[in-house]
Amino acid sequence: MKVSEALKSRITCRAFLDKPVPEATVRQILEEAKYAPSGGNLQPWHVYVVAGDRLKEFLAIVAEKQKENPFGEGTEYDIYPKGLTDPYKARRFKCGEDMYATIEVPRDDKDGRLKQFMRNFRFFDAPVALFFAIDRQMGLGQWSDLGMFIQSVMLAAREHGLHTAPQEAWAIWYKTVAEFVQMPDELMLFCGMGLGYMDEAAPINQLRTDRAPLEEFATFSGF
């Protein structure tokens, strides 16, 4: 698969098939992604991979905690900036509206929207879960490096016929995640990610989010 094809076919998959992914495949994806660039070659990423019975055990823990605290434990960072302005605010709003439209959940259906939100915390039924963390001593540049590594994981997954669901939503359960995977105190959870085979028939997976035209974000000179 060409890189351009992987970029265009990658989506946030929100419904996975009940089909296991071999450990060897996950290892290969991470081996390929480790060649992502990083300033000074710091390679500031840390990954925890959970599958099988261990994943079921973890999801059961989260489900039990959700009964008393459906919105988690808070976060260690702002997932979105406070006071977000347009065009970013409008893009986020439209993304959400378009997503809920695929499953016919209107804005006033609070229960329906909460139910879909809770699916985040089952990794949308993906058979493999990944948690990405970074050392707390790292700065903004290294967070950028972590993002490039995560993107590399998603593109490598496409080459293997797999899809992913990157989920910053897992930041609201950072304490539970850290305890379960035995993450050392010096690491900070950034996000989770579901990995598996996409359910092509699921309406929610038909969503293709808009992209701004080149002229809106790029400035050229000297050509």
Secondary structure in CASP SS format (residue, H / E / C, confidence):
PFRMAT SS
TARGET T0000
AUTHOR 0000-0000-0000
METHOD secondary structure of the structure
MODEL  1
M C 1.00
K C 1.00
V H 1.00
S H 1.00
E H 1.00
A H 1.00
L H 1.00
K H 1.00
S H 1.00
R C 1.00
I C 1.00
T E 1.00
C C 1.00
R C 1.00
A C 1.00
F E 1.00
L C 1.00
D C 1.00
K C 1.00
P C 1.00
V C 1.00
P C 1.00
E H 1.00
A H 1.00
T H 1.00
V H 1.00
R H 1.00
Q H 1.00
I H 1.00
L H 1.00
E H 1.00
E H 1.00
A H 1.00
K C 1.00
Y C 1.00
A C 1.00
P C 1.00
S C 1.00
G H 1.00
G H 1.00
N H 1.00
L C 1.00
Q C 1.00
P C 1.00
W E 1.00
H E 1.00
V E 1.00
Y E 1.00
V E 1.00
V E 1.00
A E 1.00
G H 1.00
D H 1.00
R H 1.00
L H 1.00
K H 1.00
E H 1.00
F H 1.00
L H 1.00
A H 1.00
I H 1.00
V H 1.00
A H 1.00
E H 1.00
K H 1.00
Q H 1.00
K C 1.00
E C 1.00
N C 1.00
P C 1.00
F C 1.00
G C 1.00
E C 1.00
G C 1.00
T C 1.00
E C 1.00
Y C 1.00
D C 1.00
I C 1.00
Y C 1.00
P C 1.00
K C 1.00
G C 1.00
L C 1.00
T C 1.00
D C 1.00
P C 1.00
Y H 1.00
K H 1.00
A H 1.00
R H 1.00
R H 1.00
F H 1.00
K H 1.00
C H 1.00
G H 1.00
E H 1.00
D H 1.00
M H 1.00
Y H 1.00
A H 1.00
T H 1.00
I C 1.00
E C 1.00
V C 1.00
P C 1.00
R C 1.00
D C 1.00
D C 1.00
K H 1.00
D H 1.00
G H 1.00
R H 1.00
L H 1.00
K H 1.00
Q H 1.00
F H 1.00
M H 1.00
R H 1.00
N H 1.00
F H 1.00
R H 1.00
F H 1.00
F H 1.00
D H 1.00
A C 1.00
P C 1.00
V E 1.00
A E 1.00
L E 1.00
F E 1.00
F E 1.00
A E 1.00
I E 1.00
D E 1.00
R C 1.00
Q C 1.00
M C 1.00
G C 1.00
L H 1.00
G H 1.00
Q H 1.00
W H 1.00
S H 1.00
D H 1.00
L H 1.00
G H 1.00
M H 1.00
F H 1.00
I H 1.00
Q H 1.00
S H 1.00
V H 1.00
M H 1.00
L H 1.00
A H 1.00
A H 1.00
R H 1.00
E H 1.00
H C 1.00
G C 1.00
L C 1.00
H E 1.00
T E 1.00
A E 1.00
P E 1.00
Q E 1.00
E H 1.00
A H 1.00
W H 1.00
A H 1.00
I H 1.00
W H 1.00
Y H 1.00
K H 1.00
T H 1.00
V H 1.00
A H 1.00
E H 1.00
F H 1.00
V H 1.00
Q C 1.00
M C 1.00
P C 1.00
D C 1.00
E C 1.00
L E 1.00
M E 1.00
L E 1.00
F E 1.00
C E 1.00
G E 1.00
M E 1.00
G E 1.00
L E 1.00
G E 1.00
Y C 1.00
M E 1.00
D C 1.00
E C 1.00
A C 1.00
A C 1.00
P H 1.00
I H 1.00
N H 1.00
Q H 1.00
L C 1.00
R C 1.00
T C 1.00
D C 1.00
R C 1.00
A C 1.00
P C 1.00
L H 1.00
E H 1.00
E H 1.00
F H 1.00
A C 1.00
T C 1.00
F C 1.00
S C 1.00
G C 1.00
F C 1.00
END
